[in-house]
Amino acid sequence: MASNRILLITGASSGFGRALVREALEAGHRVVGTVRSEAASAELEALAPGRAFARLLDVTDFDNIERVVGDIEARVGPVDVLVNNAGYGHEGVMEEAPLADLRRQFEVNVFGAVAMMKAVLPRMRQRRRGHILNITSMGGFITMPGISYYCGSKFALEGISEALGQEVRPLGIHVTAVAPGSFRTDWAGRSMSRTPRSISDYDALFDPLRKAREEKSGKQLGDPVKAARAMLAAIAAERPPAHLLLGSDALDLVRAKLSALSDEIAAWEAVTLSTDG
């Protein structure tokens, strides 16, 4: 990957976004990061004056996204790589969690990412080059109790990424869904929305999971800086992956899920085939 690319990274003030901004600048790229405050904007641009640019943007401000992307193209240059990193986690038993929480989860994690893709694609298509990285999660492959809305949003983004990749690959554009496991980011802390508990029947299953997640926050095995370097390696690849898992826990859990799914398909094969004809 040439060291003069322009990366547009959403959610650039924390977690994977902040780590990727720093590593991309270190590698010689120019970076435009979307942030939510003037203070975060000043902090980002101070990292590398003339090569680091900030834009105030909420990815759910759909009417403003195309204007911001157009301004970036005009003032900074052509966006070579879009990294959809903005997002948050939601924790809550599905029966307890209101539909409004689901709508908000999908607005940010899915609709916001799609709106960003739709804004950069026309120019990438005209140039016949570009790369989109969508930060999903191992929760886009596996599930666990208490994060059904979050997993649903990440399953959706995985599917959209894979299908879009098939649509734009003939046009010189790559799409990679990056699925991290547990990393030392704010996901389980400041960035986690938690639905209050109300139904005691779920206590035995869910309460230990919530407690363990809170205790593990900030102590996870995954290093965001190493994740950023892995993403830069994917961007630099001549044939980038459609899916990239990050972390040993993601690898182990996804492999176990695929093995269990294969076993279940085999066990029910006769019923599956009985519906033909």
N, C-alpha and C positions, 0 to 999 in steps of 0.2 A: 504494500500500500504506500503510494507516494506520500511524502510528509507535508504536502501542501493542500490536503483535503479540507473541506469545510464540513464540520459535524454540527448538526442541530440536535440538541439533547433536551428533552423535556424533564421537568422535575430536577433541575440541575443543582439545587442548593443543599441536598442531603443524600445520604445513602449511595447507591450505585451511581446516581447522576453526578454527584460531587466527585467521587473517585474517578469516574470516566473523564470528566472535564480536566482534572489535573493530569491524568496519564496521557490523554490526547495532546494536551499542550506540551507536555514533556517530550512527546514523540515528534513535535514540530508542526502539528496541525493547527488550524484555526477552529475556534469553537464558539457557537452561539448557544447559550443556555437559557431556557425559560425559567423564570423565578416568580415568586408571588409578592415580593416586597422590594422597596427601594434599597433597603439595607443589604439584602441578598444580592441585588443587582450591582451595587458598588463593590461588594466583596468579591464577586466573580470577576468583574472587569479588572480589578486590581491584581489578579493573579498573573496576567500577561497583557499589559496595555498594548493595544493595536492588534492583538491576536485573540483576545477573549472578549466576547460581546454578550451582553445580557438583554433579554426582552421580558417585560412584564406580561405574563399570559397565564390565564387559567384555562386548562384544556377543555373545560366545559363551556367556555365562552365561544360557542361555535361560530357566531357571526363575526368574531374578531380574528379568527385563526388565519384565514386567507389573507387578510390585510397584513398581519404580522409576517407571514411567510413571504409575501410580495416585497415587503420592506427589507427583509433580510437579503433576498435575492438582489435587490437594487443597490443596497448600501454596503453589504459585506461580500456577496458573491454567490455563485451557484451552490445550492445545498447538495453535497455529494452523498451524505449519509444522514438519515433521520434515525434517532434513537428514541423510541417511545418508552420512556422510563417513568413518567408521572403516573402515580397510582397509590392506592392505600389498601390496607387489609381490613376486613370486617370479621369479627368474631361473634357468634351467637347461634344458639340452637334455632333451627329453621322455624319450628312452630312458634317460637317466641318472638322472632325477629319480624318487624313490620315490613310490608311491601315497600314502603318508602325507603328503607335501608337497601333493599335490593336495587331499586331504581337508581339510587345515588351511586352504589357500587358499580353498576354497569355504565352509568353516565361518565364516570371518571376512567375506569379501567378499560372499557370497551369503546364507547362512543367517542371519548376524547382521543383515543389512539387512532380510531378510524378517521376522524375528522382531520387529524394531522397528516395521515397518509394521503387522504384525498387532496390536501392542499399542496403537497410536494410532488405528487405523481405527474401532473401535466408537464411540468418542466423537466423532470427526470425522463419522462417518455420522449419529449422532444430531443433531449440530448442523447438518448439511447444509452444512458448509464445512470447508476445510482444504487444505493443499498439501504434497506430499511431493517432496523433491528427492533423487534418488539420484545420488551422484557415481560415475560409471562411468569411462570413459577413451576416448580415441581407439582404444585397444586393445579396445574393445567393438565396433568397426567394422572396423578393420584389424588385421593381424597382422604379426609379424616373428619370425625365428628366435630361440629361446632364452627366450621368455616365453609358451609355449603354455598353461601352467596359469593364468597371470594373465589372458591374453586370454580363455580359456574362462570364467573367473569373471565377467569384465566383459561378454562376450557374453550370458551368462545373465542378469545383472542388467539389461541393456538390454531383453531380451525380456520379463522379468517386469514391468519398469516400464511398457512399452508396453501389455501386456495388462491390467495392473491399471488403467492410466489409462482404458481403454475400459470397465472394470467400474464404476468409481466416478465417472466424469464426470457421469452422470445424477444423482448424489447430491450434486453441488456440490463435489466434491473433485478437485483437479488433481494430476497426477503428471508430473514433469519429470526426464528422465535427462540429467544434465550430463556431457558428455564432454570433459575437458580434454586438451590435447596436453602438451608438455613444459613444466613450470613449475618455478620455483625452490623446490621443497619437498624433504622428506627422502626422497621416493619411491625415488630411485636410490642413496640413501646409507644412513642409519640404518634406514629402513623397508623396505629390500630384503633378502629372504631369498635366499641364493645356494646352489644345490646344487653340491657339489664336482665338478670335472671328472674323468672316468675313461676316456673312449673317444676315442682319438686321431684317429679318422676325422672327428670334428667340429671339430677344432682350427682348420682353415683358415677355416671359416665362422664359428665362434662366438667365438673368442678376440679378434678385432678388434672385434666388437660389444660384448663385455664391457668391453674396454679403453676404447672410445669412450664408453660409458655412464658409466663411473667418472670419466673425465676431464671429462665435461660436467656432472656433478652439481654443482649450485649455480650454474651459469653459463647455465642455460636461458633462453630468450627470455621465457617467460611470467612475469608478475608476479602472485603470489597475491592481493595486495590488489585488483588490477583484476579478477581472477576473482571475488572476493567481491562486488564492486560489480555485476558482471554477474549473479550469482545473485540479488542483491537486486532487480535490475531485472526478472528473470524472475518473482520472487515478487510483485512489484508489478503485473505486467501483468494486464489484464482477461482476456485469452485467452493464458495461458502456453503455451510450446511443449512438445510431448511430448519433443523432443530438442533439446539446445542444445550445440553444439560451442564450445569455448573455445580460442582460439589460432590463429594463421595456419598453423602446421604441421598441426594437426588438420584445418583446412579443406582444405588442399591434398592431404593424404594420403587423406582420406575421399572427396573428389571424384575423385581418381585411382582409388581402389578401385571406386567406383560406376561409373565410365566403363569400367574393365576388365571388371567384372561384366556390364555391358550388352553389351559386345562379345562376351563368351563366350556369353552367352545367345543372342545372334543367331547366332553361329557354329554352335551346336548346336540351333537351333530345330527343324530337320527331325527330328532324333532325338527331341527332347522331344515333338513332336506325334505321332510314330509310335506312341506307346503308347496312344493313345485308341482306344476301340471294341473 
